[in-house]
Amino acid sequence: MAASQPESILATDVGSTTTKAILIEKRGDEYRLVTRGEMPTTVEAPWENVMIGVRKSIKRVEELIQRSILDDQGRLIRPRKGDRGVDYYVSTSSAGGGLQMMVAGLVTHISADSAHRAALGAGAVVLDVIAVDDGRSTSEQITRITQLRPDIILMSGGVDGGSVSYLAAMAETIVQANPQPRFGATYKLPLVYAGNKDAADIVDSVCAATMDVHVVENVRPRSDVENLGPAREAIHDLFMNHVMAQAPGYGELMKWVDTTIMPTPGAVGHIIQVMAREYNASIIGVDIGGATTDVFSEFSGTFTRTVSANLGMSYSICNVYEQAGYENIRRWVPFEIDQEGLSDWLSNKMVRPTTIPQTLANLILEQALAREALRLSFEHHRQLARKVEQEEVSVVWRSRKDVMKSSYGTEIIDLKKLDILVGSGGVLSHAPRRNQAALMLLDAFQPEAFCQLAVDSIFMMPHLGVLASTHPEIAAEVFDKDCLVRLGTCVAPSGPGREGRPALKVKVTMPDGSVVEETVAFGDIRRVPLGVGERATVEAEPLSGLDLGEGRGKKVTAEVQGGQVGLILDCRGRPLALPTDDRKRVEKLTAWIEAMDAYPIEVVRRYQEESPIAGAQGASARQEKGGKRDGLLARFRR
């Protein structure tokens, strides 16, 4: 089946809260999305069988297309027979929290970082990274490992032929902690060993009695080589064929699919890699969810994925507030908000995570928080997206806390070379105006030079990612035609500038041959209408010492694609800096909102007079009482 070209394809994503099914069919000479269905996931009590949610989501698709996919016994009709059934079925899963792992290594910024990237590339959420030099005592590490309930432990460390003593000590630490798996009372927790090959027998002898040990090639066989593939493959195989086999209903689901079930984040990463090759482009993709934010990048053939496990827009929204801080959130809000009002709003959002903003003020506040979640997640991603260059230093360690530390590699993310920025997740994909999604991506990632912006229309990147493992050409076609919503192209010169001085001069030759000329001042943003499917030639000259990727002041000519937002001339500076004075900051935000047509400007101006996000008694009343309420997280901890 995998070698042929199926004409009717069913794909499901078994998420932690919802199971989503999509139907792709060949219509004429092209493959297109037909419809989608969504129902709650049924992995927990009282259902405890994922197949209930899978069948219900498929039933929803049946209702929409008015034909049968399942037979009377609830079995998949395959291959398609006339107007009944489908030819091919694939699935992804993140139910039960997805693939959760713990990583153990020797040096945090060398072997442990390599293992961390291997786990992330396999689609895992990394619960913690234990290393000899992480600053924790052995007893603290044992306590931490015991508290975790990972699906798999990945252990690494040392180059092939190096010392084995500290690897033996790390193995002893893991065994003493006796970590228990999430699923299966009699199930042995898998340990993937990807370290110095000379220590493999020692690790196996120490751990084999209580753990299921799998030895693979070293993730760092030499100090200047990183080899992540074997560890990733072993993790993926163990998770789907052993770990998830213990979860309720997955045994039946694995019999249904025509190819291996992929963890949802791994599938999203796979489609990003496929499209980087398809477009021959550097791509950054982000998926911002309720509990986590995943960032993916592909630059010069190097793929990186990171998970910010506590940055999300519902369950983890208070962590966004705690990590970003009140000032960083309010800087994106073009009207007055006070800390009590923000805390009250966040309290309700966390308690009722499925609610959506009821007013424009709530929407603006939610999108301000999204900017910070995206910014923090991208900063985390840049720390791990590095090339291996520096040798691991061999030293005689006097104690576990006396480990020589070294900087690790060089960053591979170059925003001047970023071709495409893709956003996914409810706050981006379901923004009431596409202009809002574009502005959130610009503010959080701050792309430079020429960059296309897009969002995932209905979150089908996971489905297409697993489909791409067997039929990449079909997945690529549907991704381009039905998944991507093209927002347009951003032209953004980088460098510091002086407010109001000319920053960018452009000449745009439109599809009909007409010419639009614009000169944009530093600190401003402007749009030129250029629709979906339209292309224009842009001659851009950065002024006042700014740079468009070819050097300060050098002109750049490029063909750009349009989209629902158009051509965006972003001269707000890189890095983007907001005025510190509140009045000037609000004026600048208002000007950007109006230029981008992000929100109804008359409502924003009314909010500037009313202060719609305020505590019950208002800031002035609290000041008269002479006290402030406790911080949000402190109130929840009590």
N, C-alpha and C positions, 0 to 999 in steps of 0.2 A: 504493500500500500504506500509506503514512504517514497518509493521510487517513482510512482505514477503521479499524475496531477489530479487530485480529487476536485470535483466540481462543487461539492457542498461540504463545508467545514464548520463544525461546532467547537467552540472553545469556551472553557469556564475558568474563572479565577475564584478560588475558595478563600475569601478574605477572612480577617478576624471577626468582622461584624456582618458583612454581606457577601453573598455569592453571586457573581455576575456572569451571565452567559451571553455570548455573541454568536451570530450566524453569518458566515461569509459564503457567498456563492458566486459562481462564474455567470456573469450576465453578458452575453455576446462574447467579445474578445477580452473582457477585463474582469478581474475579481473585485467585488465591492461588498461593503458591509450591508446586510439586509436589515437586521434588527437586533435588539438586545433585551434581555430580561434580567431582573434583579430580585433576590429574595434574601431573608436573613440566613446567616450561616448557622448550622446546627451541630456544633462540635461539643457544646457543653450541656449539662443537665437542664431540662429533663429529657432532651432529645438524644444527645450523645451519639450522633451518627451523621457525619458530613453528607452522606448520600441523600438524606431527606432534603437538605437545602439545595443540593445539586439538582435533584429531580424537580423541585419546585421552580427553580430558575429556568430549567428547560421547558417546563410546562408553561411558564409565562411566555417564552419565545413561541411555543406552539399556538398559544392564544392570539398572538400578534400576527403570525403568518397564516393562521387558520389551516394548518396541516400537522400531521403527526410526526413526531421524532422518536417517541417512546411507544412501545407496544403496551398491550393491556396489563402485562405483568411488571411494567415500569422498566423494561430493558431497552437499551438503545437499539434502534433499527439501523443496521449497517451491513452492507452498503445501501445507499439510497435505492428504493424501488418505486419508480414512478414519482408520485407526490408524497411519499412516505420515507422518513429517515434521512440520514446523512451519510457521506462517504468517509469522513475522517473526524476524529475527536481528540483534542488535546486539553490539558489543564495545568494551571499553576495553583499554588497554595501558600497562604500565610496564616491559615487558621491556627488557633492556639498560640498566637504570638509569633508564628513563623519559626525559622531555624534560629535557635539561640545557642551561642557558643561561649566558651571561655578559652582564652589564649594564654599559654605559658611559654616564656622564653628566658634567655639569659640577660641580654642587654636591651633595655627598653627601646632605644633609638636605633637598634640594628636588627638582631634576629627576631625580637618580639614584634617590631614594626613590620617585618616581612611576613611573619605569620598572621599578624592582624590584617594585612592587605589580602592575604590568601583567603582568610575567612570571609572578609567582606565581599571579595570577588565571587565567592560561592553562594552569596545571597543571605549571609548570616547577620543577625544582630549580635554584636560582641558585648557580652555582659560585663567583662572586666579583662584586663591584661595584667597577668602576674609575671614579675621579672625579678631577677636577683637584685637589681639596682632600683627597685620602685620605692624604696624608703620604708617598706613595711618589714616588721620582724617576721620570723618563721611562724610564730603563733598567730600573728595578725593575718598572715596569708592563709593559714589553715582555716581560721574562722571564716574568712571571706569565701574561700572555696566551698566550705560546708554550707554556707548560706545560699549559694547559687544552686540552681537546678538546671544546668545546661543540657542540651541534647547531645553535644559532642565537646570534647576538649581537644584542642590542637596544641601540641608541644613542639617547640623548636629550640635551636641554639647550637652555636659552634660551627665552625667550618669542618669539612671532612678531614679527618686526620688530626684534629685538635684535641684539647683536653676533654676528659669525660667526667671528671669528678663532680662538677657543679650540675651537670645534667642528671647524674645519679641522685644528687641531693634534691633537685627539683622533683624528680619522680617520687622520692620518698615523701616529700611534702604533700603531693597530690594524693597519694595513697592514704596518708594519715588523715587527710581531710574527709575521705570517704564520700565524695559527692554522689548524690542520688539523681537518677534521670526523672524527667517529668512524667513520662509515659511508661507503663509496664512495671509491675511490682517485682518481677523476677528477671528483669531485663538488665544486662550488663551495660554500663555506660561506655560508649566507644571513646577511645583515645587514639587520635591520629598522631604518630610520631614522625616529624619531618625535620630532624636535626642531624647532627654529626653521625654519620653512618657507623662509626666505631662504637657509639654508645647505644645502638639499637638493641643489642642483646641484653644489655644491662637494664634498659628501660622496660623491655619485655619481661624480664625475670622479676623485676620489682612490682610491676603493675598487673601482670597477666592473671593473677589469682582473683582479683576483684574487678578488673576492667577488660573490655574487649579491645585489645591493642592491634592497631594497623600501622605497619611501617611503610612509609613512602620515601621518595627521594627528598634530599635536604632542600629546604627553601633557600638556604644560603650555602651552597657547596663550596664556594670560594668567597673571599671577602669582597670581590668586585662583581659577583654574579648573583642574580636573584632568579629563583626557579619556582614559580608559584603554581604552575599548571598541575603537577601530580597531586599536590595537597588539595587543591580546589576540586579536582575530579573525585578524589577519595571522599571528601566531605559531602559532596553532592550525592554520590552513590549511597553512602551510609545513611544520610538523612532520609532519602526517599524510599530506599529499599529495606531499611532496618528500623530507623527511629519512627518515621510516620506510619510504618506498618503496625505499630503499637497503638496508634491513635484510632478512635472509634470511627469505623466506616471506611478508612483509607485502603484497607485490603481490597474491597470491592471496587473503589475508584481506580486503583492501580491496574485492575483487570480490564477496566473499560477503555483506558487511554491507548492511543496508538504510538505514543512515545513517552519517555520518562517524564513524570510530573516535575516541574521546576518550582523552586521557591519564588514567590512573586518578585522580590527585589532582583534576584538573579535574572529573571526573564526580562525585566525592564532594562537591566544593564546589557543584556544580549541584543535587544533591538537597537539600543544606542550604538553598539559596536557595528551592527549590520548597516545602519544608516550612515555611520561615519565612512565605511567602505563604499557604500552605494553613492554617496554624494562627494566622496574624496574630500572630506571636510573635517575640521576640528569642531567637536560638539561638546556642550555641557547640557546635561539634563537634570532636572530636579523634580522630585515627587514629595510634596508636602502633605502629610496625612494628619490624622487626629492625635497620634502618639509619637510618631517619628518623622524625620525628614531625611530622605536619601538624596545624595548628590552623585552624579555619574559624569565622568569626563573621558574623552578620547582625544589625545594630542600626539601627533606624530607616531601613531601606532601603539601608544601606551594607554591602556585602559585603567581607570581608577574608580572605585566606588567606596563611598563612606556612608555610615549611618549615624545620624545624631539622634540617639535613642530617646532623649527626653525633650525634644523640641517638636511640638505639634500644635495643632489648632483647636483641640478639644481636651482630651485626657491630659495632655502635657502643657496646656496653655499657661499654667502657673509657673512652670519651669522657664518658659520664654520670658515671663515677667521677671523672674528672679535673676536669670542670667543677663538679660539685656538691661534691666533697670528702668525705673520710671522715666528718667530724663531721655533715654534713648527712644522710648516709645512715644512720649509726648511730642518729640521733635518733628514727627511726621503728621501730627494732627493740626489742622489749620484753624482751630478754635480752642478756647480754654477748657481744660479738663483738670480736675483735682485728683489727688491720690486716693481719697476715699471713694470717689465716684468710680474710678478705674478699678479699685479693689472689689467693690460691690458687683460691678459688671462681670469681672473675671470669675468671681465666686459663683455666680449664676451659670456662667458658661461651662465651668468645670463640672458643676453638679448636674447640668443638663447638656451633655456634650453634643447631642444631635440637633440642638436648636440652631436656627439661622438668624442673622441680624434682622430686627424688625423695623429699624429706622435707618435713615442715611447716616446719622451720627454713629450708630452701632457698626454699620458697615465700614465707615472710615476708620474707626478704632480697631476693628478686626483686621483690616488690611494693614494698619500700622504695625500691629503685632506680627503679621505675616512677614513684613519686610525684615523685622528683627530676627525671626526664626530662620528665614532664608539667609540673611547676612551671617549669622552665627554658624549655621550649617556649612556655608561656603568657606568660612574661615577654617573650620575644622577640616574640610576637604583639602584645602590648600596645604595644610600641615602634613598630610599623608601622601599627597600626589607629588612624589619626588623620585628622582633617578638615583640608583645606587652608584656611588662614586668613591666613597671613602672606605678605606679598609677597616675591618674590625680589629681592634688592637688587642694583641695577646699579652696579658699581664698576669702576674701571680696575685690573686685577690687575698688580702689579709683577713677580711671578714665580709659577710653578705652585704654590708652597708658601705663597704669601701671599694666601690667598683668604678673604674675609669669610664667617664662618660664622654661621648663624642657627638658632634653635630652630624646629621645624617642627610647625605645627598643634596641635590639641588631641585628646586621647584620646577615642575614641568608646565604648570598653568601659565600661559601667556595670553592675556586678554586682548592684546593687539592682533593675535592670530586666531582668535575665536571666530568661527564662521556662523555657527547656529547655536542659539540658546533656547531650549525647550522646557516649558513648565508644565507640571501635571499636579493633580490634587485638587480637591474641591474649591479651595479659596482662589485658585488660579483658573481652573477649567470652568467653574461656574460663576465667575465674577459677572455681575449684571451687565457691565460694559467691557468689551475687550480692551478698551483703552486703559482700564484699571489694571488688568493683568500685565499689559505692557509696561506701565509705570512701576508696578511692584518689581518686575524683573530688572528694570533699569536701575532702580534705587538700590536693590539688594546686591546685584552682581556687578554693576557698573562696567558693562562691556565697553571696549575701546575700538576706535577706527570704524570699520564696517562690520555689522553683525546682524544676521536675520533673527527675528523673534517669532516664537510659535508656542502654542499650547496644545495639549492633548484634549481632543474634543469631548470624549466621554470615558476617559480612562480605560482605553483598550491596549495600552502599551504592553502589559503583562501577557495578554492573550497572543499578541503578535510576536512577542519575544520567544515564547515557547514554540509557536508555529514556525518561526525562522530557523529553529534548530533542524527542521526537516524540509521546509519549503521556503527558503529565504526570499525567493523572487515573488511569491504570493504575498508574504508578509510585508515586503518592501512596497509593493504596489498599493496594498490597502492602507499602510501607514501614510504614504504620501497623499492618497486621494481622500481618505475618510477619517484618519486619526489626527493628522496635523491640521490645526487651524492656524494659518499663516497670519501673523499680526502685521508684519512689514519689516523694514530694514532700518536700523539705527546707525547714524553717522555721528561719532562722538570723539572729538579731539581730546587728547590727554595733556596733562600738565597744569601747573598753577597759572592763574590769570588775575586780572584786575576787573572788578565788577563794572559792567557797562562798556568796556572796550571791545572793539570788533574781534571776534574769535574765529569765525568760520565764514568763508565766502563760497557759495555753491552755485553751479549752473546745472540745471536738471533738464535734460532733453526727454520730453514725455513721449509715450507711445504714438501719439498722433502727430509728432514732429514739433509741437509747440515747445517753447523754452520758458522755464521758470528760474528766475535768479533771486537768491536770498543772501543777505548778510546778517548773521546772527551774533548778538553781543554775548560776551562772557557772562554766565549766570542765567541765561535764558534757554528755553527749549521751544521748538517750533515744529509744526507738522506740515507736510506737503501731501495732498491727497494722491494716492497711488493705489489702485484697487487690487483685489485678489486676482492673480494670474497676469497682472500687468508688469512690464519691465521698463526701466528707464536707465539712461546713462547719466551718471553723476560725475561732474568735474568739481572736486572739492579742494579748497586751499585753506589750510590752517593758518591763522594770523596770530600776532602777538606772541610768537615763540612756541605755539602749541604744536602737537604732533599727531598725525593720522597714521602712524605705523611705518612711515618711510623716512622719518627724520623731521626735525623741527622746521616748520615753514614750508615743507615740500608738498607740492600738489599731488593729488591722487585721483585717477580716473577709474571708475568701476561701474559695471552693470549691476543694478540692484533689483530685487523683487519687491512688489507691493504686498498689501495685505489689508486686513480689516481696519487697521489703524493708519497705515500709510507709511510714508518716508518720514522718519523722526530725526530732526537735527538737534542733538543734545549737546549743548555748550555749557553745561553746568559745572564742568571741571572734573578731572580725575586725579586724585580722589575727590568725590563729591563732598562739599562742606556746606552745611546750613549756617546761616547767621546765628550768632549767639544771643543777640538781642531779640526778645520775644516779638516785638512789634514788626521788626524787619523779617524775622523768620516766617511769621504768619502771612505777611505781604508776599514773600517769595513763594511760599507754598500755594497761595491763592492764585498767583500768576501762572504757576506750572499747571495747576488743575484746570485753569481756564484755557491755556494753550493746548493741553492734551484732551480737553473735553471729557475729563475723567468723571466728574460729578456735576449735577445741576448747580451751576455757580450761584444762582439766586438763593438756593437752600443753604449753601455753605456760608454765604454772607449773613443769612439770618441766624445761623448757628453762632457766628462770631459775636452776635449781640446777646444771645441767650445762654451760652455755656451749657449745652444739653447733657454733657456727661459730668455730673456733679453729685456729691454726696447728698444725703437726705436733707441736711440743713445748710449745705453750701459752705464754701471755704471761709467766708467772712464770719459766719456764725460759729464755726469751730474755733477760729482764732480768738473770738470773744470769750469762749469757754476756756481758752488757755491750754488746750491739749490736743494731741493727735492720736488717732487710732493706731493699733498695732499693725505691722506689716501683714500682707495677705497670707503668706505661708505660715507665719507664726500663729495666726488665728486658726488655720486648719490643723496645725500640729497640736493645739490645745484640745 
